[in-house]
Amino acid sequence: MKVNQSMDTAEPTNIVIFGATGDLTKRKLIPALVRMIDCGLVHTDSRIIGVIRSNTHDEWLQLIRDGLGEYSPRVAIDDAGWQVFAARVKSVSGDLSDQKTYEDISTALEPLGGKKNAMFYCAIPPAWYGRVASGLSNAGLISEVEGYRRLVIEKPFGMDLESAHALNQELLSVCDEKQIYRIDHYLGKESVQNLLVYRFANSIMEPLWNRNYIDSVQISAAETLGIEYRADYYEHSGALRDMIQSHLMQLMTLVAMEPPVEFTADAVRDEKMKVLRAVHRISPDEVDKLTVASQYAAGTINDESVPAYVSEEGVSPDSSTETFAAVRFEIDNWRWEGVPFILWSGKRMNKKVSEVLIRFRKPPFNLFDSHASVPHANSLVFRLQPDGGVALRLNAKKPGLTTDNETLVMRAPYADDEEEVADAYEVLMHDVLIGDETLFSRSDEVEESWTLVEPILQAWKNRVSIARYRAGTWSVPDMDKLCADCVGGWHLPS
């Protein structure tokens, strides 16, 4: 990965990872840190400190090196390179419920460049966030007298409005808001960041970015995977909490926000908050009309038979948890009045693909009606994964002696070489190190997004049955109905 020469340089920092032996650390955090060190996004004097419980230091080092080979083969590191990396790494052994662990962390922090800067990354279950924050505070590790102190927490930020509010209050009782980085890896994706640049750096697009020209917006996240090893979490979460309340609603705010007065964290987040406040509140009697919930049945994906959700290990055989969820939001403001925003996410779908589709209105008159087929509505697609990029779909004349038209797709990938595109965790951890909060959620954003899905959660809470779709297909009941008045209907990612 090449580094943009204008990119801010991070100060030397103690990078402390809680949950250092867990899957997130092995799959994402360590590979990201290795690449960041390699390309200069982490200061050469920084240190990585893993908080471990039952492993020795050497066992942990072997664990994370094995993880690099298993999960990130593109992060090549030979024996000499590994020795250099391992020299930056130390560990603290202890239980997160024991205050002595936090005292030992305090001792382990090194004065780097005359400061004891520290980033605390909580790669742990959410139930531990408050305990870790209070433990750090009691050990004097939240105070910024000796250097900055930043706490990174992963989603979910609560499981409903009440728990999200309680978590915010618990964290804010010991930390300042500016010290808390609620990380959402979707916002670190190249395609997501390009939404803002595409809108606000191109004068040809912003005049069209409103209800006069846009018919509908569809934001999707389809996966071919099932729940894997996460049955315990997913049974209590479901697709609405797991994907829509966090990832997809964040994308919606970026699509719909007004231009901020400046490109700073609070200016951007203020505009996102205005969007959330303008979203129509779904009443209990509108839930059936404006939402879809479904669960995957047995099917075939890539010529392989896959079981139904209720047959997965750890799932109740009579579970009514949704593995597919869709919500139709409308934003009650001048720019977006009458434009539906369809947010949907599903597991065991036909393809793994995430997109933001901006579908424009059809031309008001078909000039070639007696000689040609009706032109399709233009659309702009931001592809998040795989193969991130932008595609613009236009109508063009077919070659030959005809005036009939066909759809022409103009594609702009972000990089020809995948190595050129930084992983989302690299982007976001670098932002934490330089203190840029733009791509992180503020406490009021989190709670406002929960207020929007709370009526849906309440309506779904006591259901005893749920519609089903066959794994490996797009045949989700009621999705065509939900998108019936959108030009082109439900958009299936291609």
C-alpha positions in Angstrom: 0.0 0.0 0.0 1.3 3.4 -0.9 0.9 6.3 1.5 -0.5 9.6 0.5 2.3 12.1 1.1 -0.2 14.6 2.6 -1.4 12.1 5.2 -0.8 13.3 8.8 1.9 11.5 10.7 0.9 9.8 14.0 2.8 10.5 17.2 4.6 7.6 18.9 1.9 5.7 20.8 1.3 2.7 23.1 -1.3 0.7 21.3 -3.0 -1.4 23.9 -5.3 -4.2 22.8 -7.8 -5.7 25.1 -8.9 -9.2 23.8 -5.4 -9.7 22.3 -6.0 -13.4 21.7 -9.4 -13.1 20.1 -10.5 -13.5 16.5 -10.8 -9.7 15.8 -7.2 -9.2 16.8 -5.9 -12.2 14.7 -8.1 -11.5 11.7 -8.0 -7.7 11.5 -6.1 -5.7 14.0 -2.6 -7.4 13.8 -2.6 -7.6 10.0 -3.7 -4.0 9.8 -0.9 -2.9 12.2 1.7 -4.9 10.3 0.8 -3.1 7.1 0.5 0.2 8.8 4.0 -0.1 10.2 5.3 -1.2 6.8 4.0 1.8 5.1 4.7 4.4 7.8 1.2 4.9 9.2 2.4 3.9 12.7 5.3 5.8 14.1 8.5 3.7 14.3 8.8 4.3 18.1 5.2 3.0 18.8 4.7 -0.1 20.9 1.9 -2.7 20.8 0.8 -4.1 24.2 -1.5 -7.1 24.2 -3.6 -7.8 27.3 -3.8 -11.6 27.6 -5.2 -13.9 30.2 -4.2 -17.6 29.8 -1.3 -17.5 27.3 2.4 -16.8 27.8 3.9 -14.0 25.9 5.7 -16.4 23.5 2.4 -18.4 23.0 0.6 -15.2 22.1 3.2 -14.1 19.6 3.0 -17.5 17.9 -0.8 -17.2 17.9 -0.8 -13.9 16.1 1.9 -15.0 13.7 -0.1 -18.1 12.8 -3.1 -15.8 12.4 -1.2 -13.7 9.8 -0.6 -16.8 7.7 -4.1 -18.1 8.0 -6.2 -14.9 7.6 -3.9 -12.4 5.8 -1.5 -14.2 3.5 -1.1 -11.0 1.5 0.6 -9.5 4.6 3.9 -11.2 3.8 6.5 -11.1 6.7 9.7 -13.1 6.7 11.6 -14.2 9.8 13.7 -11.1 9.8 10.6 -8.9 9.4 8.9 -10.8 12.2 11.7 -10.3 14.6 11.5 -6.5 13.9 7.8 -6.6 14.5 8.0 -8.8 17.6 10.5 -6.4 19.2 7.7 -3.7 19.2 5.3 -6.1 21.0 4.9 -6.7 24.7 2.1 -8.2 26.8 0.3 -7.8 30.1 -1.2 -10.8 31.7 -4.3 -10.4 33.8 -8.1 -10.6 34.2 -10.1 -7.6 33.1 -12.2 -7.8 36.3 -9.0 -7.4 38.4 -7.9 -3.8 39.0 -4.3 -5.0 39.3 -4.4 -5.6 35.5 -4.9 -1.9 34.8 -2.1 -1.0 37.2 0.2 -3.4 35.3 -0.9 -1.7 32.0 0.0 1.6 33.5 3.5 0.3 34.4 3.8 -1.2 30.9 3.2 2.1 29.1 6.4 3.5 27.7 7.4 7.2 27.5 7.7 7.6 23.7 9.1 10.9 22.5 8.6 12.3 26.0 4.9 11.4 26.2 2.9 8.3 27.2 0.3 8.5 24.5 -2.0 5.5 24.5 -4.7 4.0 22.4 -6.9 1.4 24.2 -8.6 -0.9 21.7 -11.5 -2.9 23.1 -11.6 -6.0 21.0 -13.8 -7.6 23.6 -17.5 -8.3 24.2 -19.5 -5.1 24.7 -20.5 -6.2 28.3 -16.8 -5.4 29.3 -16.6 -1.8 27.8 -17.8 -0.1 31.0 -15.6 -2.2 33.3 -12.5 -1.5 31.1 -13.2 2.2 31.1 -13.6 2.4 34.8 -10.5 0.2 35.4 -8.5 2.5 33.2 -9.9 5.6 35.0 -9.1 4.1 38.4 -5.6 3.5 37.3 -5.2 7.1 36.2 -5.0 6.0 32.5 -7.7 8.3 31.2 -6.0 11.4 32.4 -4.1 13.1 29.6 -1.5 14.8 31.7 1.3 12.6 30.2 -0.1 12.3 26.7 -3.3 11.6 24.8 -5.6 8.7 25.8 -8.1 7.3 23.3 -10.6 4.5 23.9 -11.8 2.5 20.8 -14.9 0.4 21.2 -16.5 -1.9 18.6 -20.2 -2.3 17.8 -22.7 -3.1 18.9 -23.2 0.2 20.9 -26.0 -1.3 23.0 -28.8 -3.6 21.9 -31.6 -1.0 22.1 -32.1 2.6 23.0 -32.0 2.0 26.8 -28.8 0.0 26.8 -27.1 2.4 24.3 -27.9 5.3 26.6 -26.7 3.4 29.7 -23.4 2.5 27.9 -22.9 6.1 26.8 -23.5 7.4 30.3 -21.1 4.8 31.8 -18.3 5.7 29.3 -18.9 9.5 29.6 -18.8 9.3 33.4 -15.0 8.6 33.1 -14.0 9.8 29.6 -14.6 12.9 27.6 -16.5 12.5 24.3 -13.4 13.4 22.4 -11.6 10.4 23.9 -14.2 7.8 22.7 -13.9 6.4 19.2 -16.9 4.2 18.4 -15.6 2.3 15.4 -17.7 1.2 12.5 -15.4 -0.6 9.9 -17.9 0.2 7.1 -17.0 3.9 7.4 -13.3 3.0 6.7 -14.0 1.6 3.3 -12.7 3.5 0.3 -16.1 3.6 -1.4 -17.8 5.1 1.7 -15.3 7.9 2.1 -15.6 8.6 -1.6 -19.3 9.4 -1.2 -18.4 12.7 0.4 -15.7 13.5 -2.2 -17.9 12.5 -5.1 -20.7 14.7 -3.9 -18.9 17.8 -2.7 -15.9 17.9 -5.1 -17.9 17.6 -8.3 -20.1 20.5 -9.3 -21.9 18.4 -11.9 -23.5 16.2 -9.3 -24.6 18.3 -6.4 -27.4 20.1 -8.3 -28.9 16.7 -9.1 -28.7 15.4 -5.5 -32.3 16.0 -4.4 -35.9 15.0 -4.7 -36.3 16.7 -8.1 -34.0 14.3 -9.9 -33.5 11.3 -7.6 -36.3 8.7 -7.4 -35.0 6.4 -4.6 -31.9 5.3 -2.8 -31.2 1.7 -1.9 -28.4 0.7 0.4 -27.6 -3.0 0.6 -25.3 -5.5 2.3 -25.7 -9.1 1.0 -23.6 -12.0 2.4 -23.3 -15.6 1.2 -22.1 -16.6 4.7 -24.4 -17.7 7.5 -23.9 -16.9 11.1 -20.7 -19.0 11.4 -19.7 -19.3 15.1 -21.8 -16.3 16.3 -25.1 -18.0 17.1 -25.2 -16.7 20.7 -24.8 -13.1 19.5 -27.0 -13.4 16.4 -29.9 -15.0 18.3 -30.1 -11.8 20.4 -29.3 -9.4 17.6 -30.7 -10.3 14.2 -30.0 -8.4 11.0 -31.8 -5.2 12.0 -29.5 -4.6 15.0 -26.4 -6.2 13.4 -26.3 -4.2 10.1 -29.1 -1.6 9.6 -29.0 0.3 12.9 -25.2 0.8 12.6 -23.6 0.3 9.2 -26.4 1.1 6.8 -27.9 4.0 8.7 -24.4 5.6 8.8 -24.3 5.3 5.0 -27.7 6.8 4.7 -26.6 9.9 6.7 -23.6 10.3 4.4 -25.8 10.1 1.3 -28.4 12.5 2.6 -26.4 15.1 4.6 -26.1 18.7 3.7 -22.6 20.2 2.9 -20.8 20.8 6.2 -19.4 24.3 6.8 -15.9 22.8 7.1 -14.4 19.3 6.9 -14.0 18.7 10.6 -15.3 15.9 12.8 -18.0 17.9 14.5 -19.1 19.8 11.4 -19.6 16.5 9.5 -21.3 14.8 12.5 -23.6 17.8 13.1 -24.9 17.4 9.5 -25.4 13.6 10.0 -27.4 14.3 13.1 -29.7 16.7 11.2 -30.5 13.8 8.8 -31.3 11.4 11.6 -33.5 14.0 13.3 -35.4 14.5 10.0 -36.1 10.8 9.4 -39.8 10.0 9.7 -40.6 8.1 12.9 -42.2 4.8 12.0 -45.3 4.3 14.1 -46.3 0.8 15.4 -49.1 0.5 12.8 -46.7 1.3 10.0 -44.1 -1.4 10.8 -45.7 -4.1 8.6 -45.9 -1.7 5.7 -42.5 -0.2 5.9 -40.3 -3.2 7.0 -39.5 -6.7 5.9 -38.1 -9.5 8.1 -37.2 -13.0 6.9 -35.0 -15.9 7.7 -33.0 -18.2 5.5 -34.1 -21.7 4.8 -31.9 -24.5 3.5 -30.5 -24.0 0.0 -27.5 -24.1 -2.3 -24.7 -21.6 -2.5 -21.8 -22.1 -5.0 -23.0 -25.7 -5.6 -22.8 -26.5 -1.9 -25.8 -27.4 0.2 -26.2 -25.1 3.3 -28.6 -25.7 6.3 -31.5 -23.5 7.3 -30.8 -20.9 10.1 -32.8 -23.0 12.6 -30.5 -25.9 11.9 -27.3 -24.0 12.7 -25.4 -25.0 15.8 -26.6 -23.0 18.8 -29.8 -21.7 17.2 -33.2 -22.6 18.7 -35.2 -24.8 16.3 -38.2 -22.5 16.7 -36.2 -19.2 16.4 -37.9 -16.3 14.7 -34.7 -14.2 14.5 -34.5 -12.4 11.2 -31.4 -13.0 9.0 -32.8 -10.6 6.4 -34.1 -7.2 7.3 -35.2 -4.2 5.3 -36.5 -0.8 6.3 -38.0 1.9 4.2 -37.1 5.3 5.7 -38.2 8.7 4.5 -36.5 12.0 5.3 -38.8 14.9 6.0 -36.8 17.8 4.8 -36.6 20.1 1.8 -34.0 18.1 -0.1 -35.4 14.6 0.3 -39.2 14.8 0.8 -40.9 11.9 -0.9 -37.7 10.0 -1.7 -37.6 6.5 -0.1 -34.4 5.2 1.3 -34.5 1.4 1.3 -31.9 -0.2 3.6 -31.6 -3.9 3.6 -29.2 -6.6 4.7 -29.3 -10.4 4.4 -27.3 -13.5 5.1 -27.0 -16.6 2.8 -27.9 -14.5 -0.2 -27.1 -15.2 -3.9 -23.9 -13.1 -3.8 -21.6 -11.2 -1.4 -22.0 -7.6 -2.4 -22.6 -4.2 -0.7 -23.8 -1.2 -2.7 -25.3 2.3 -2.4 -27.6 2.8 -5.4 -28.8 6.2 -6.3 -31.6 5.8 -8.9 -32.6 8.9 -10.8 -36.1 9.6 -12.2 -36.9 8.5 -15.7 -36.8 11.0 -18.6 -40.2 12.8 -18.7 -40.7 12.0 -22.3 -39.5 9.2 -24.6 -38.5 11.0 -27.8 -37.9 7.7 -29.6 -41.2 6.0 -28.5 -42.1 4.8 -32.0 -38.7 3.5 -32.8 -37.0 2.4 -29.5 -37.6 0.8 -26.2 -38.3 3.0 -23.2 -35.1 4.3 -21.7 -34.1 2.9 -18.3 -33.7 5.2 -15.3 -30.1 6.3 -14.9 -28.4 5.1 -11.7 -25.2 5.7 -9.9 -23.8 2.8 -7.9 -21.1 3.0 -5.2 -19.8 -0.5 -4.8 -18.4 -1.1 -1.3 -17.4 -4.8 -1.8 -16.2 -6.6 -3.6 -14.2 -4.6 -6.2 -14.9 -1.2 -4.7 -15.6 1.5 -7.2 -18.3 3.7 -8.9 -20.6 2.7 -11.8 -22.8 5.1 -13.8 -25.6 3.6 -15.9 -26.6 5.6 -18.9 -28.8 5.0 -22.0 -27.0 4.9 -25.3 -27.9 4.1 -28.9 -27.3 0.5 -30.0 -24.8 0.1 -32.7 -26.1 -0.3 -36.3 -29.0 1.1 -38.3 -31.3 1.7 -35.4 -32.4 4.3 -32.9 -33.1 1.7 -30.2 -31.2 2.2 -27.0 -29.3 0.0 -24.5 -27.8 0.5 -21.1 -24.2 1.6 -21.1 -22.2 1.2 -17.8 -19.3 3.4 -17.1 -17.1 1.9 -14.4 -14.4 3.5 -12.3 -12.6 1.1 -9.9 -10.7 2.6 -7.1 -7.4 0.7 -7.8 -6.2 -1.7 -10.3 -4.1 -3.3 -7.7 -5.8 -4.4 -4.4 -2.6 -3.6 -2.5 -3.2 0.1 -3.3 -6.4 0.2 -1.2 -6.0 0.4 2.5 -8.1 -2.0 4.7 -10.8 -0.2 6.6 -9.1 -1.0 9.9 -5.9 0.6 8.7 -7.8 3.8 7.8 -9.7 3.9 11.1 -6.8 3.1 13.4 -4.7 5.7 11.7 -7.5 8.2 12.3 -7.5 7.3 16.0 -3.7 7.7 16.2 -3.9 11.2 14.6 -7.1 12.2 16.6 -9.4 12.5 13.6 -13.0 11.7 14.8 -14.8 12.3 11.5 -15.5 8.7 10.7 -16.5 7.8 14.2 -20.0 8.0 15.8 -20.8 10.5 18.4 -22.9 9.5 21.4 -25.9 11.5 20.2 -25.7 9.8 16.7 -25.8 6.4 18.3 -28.9 7.2 20.5 -30.7 8.9 17.7 -30.3 5.9 15.4 -31.7 3.7 18.1 -34.8 5.8 18.4 -35.5 5.2 14.7 -35.4 1.4 15.0 -36.9 1.1 18.5 -40.6 0.9 17.2 -39.6 -1.8 14.8 -37.8 -3.8 17.6 -40.8 -3.5 19.8 -43.2 -4.7 17.0 -41.0 -7.6 16.2 -40.2 -8.6 19.8 -43.2 -10.9 20.4 -43.5 -12.6 17.0 -43.8 -16.3 17.0 -43.1 -17.0 13.3 -41.3 -15.4 10.4 -41.3 -15.6 6.6 -38.4 -17.5 5.0 -36.3 -17.3 1.9 -34.3 -20.0 0.2 -30.6 -19.7 0.9 -28.6 -18.8 -2.3 -31.5 -16.8 -3.8 -32.9 -13.3 -3.9 -36.4 -14.7 -3.3 -37.3 -12.6 -0.2 -41.0 -12.4 0.5 -42.4 -8.8 0.4 -39.3 -7.0 -0.9 -41.0 -6.3 -4.3 -43.9 -4.9 -2.4 -41.7 -2.7 -0.3 -40.1 -1.2 -3.4 -43.2 -1.3 -5.6 -43.3 2.5 -6.2 -39.5 2.8 -6.8 -38.5 3.2 -10.4 -37.1 -0.2 -11.4 -38.3 -1.9 -8.2 -36.0 -3.8 -5.9 -32.5 -3.5 -7.1 -30.6 -6.8 -7.0 -26.8 -6.2 -6.9 -25.0 -7.5 -9.9 
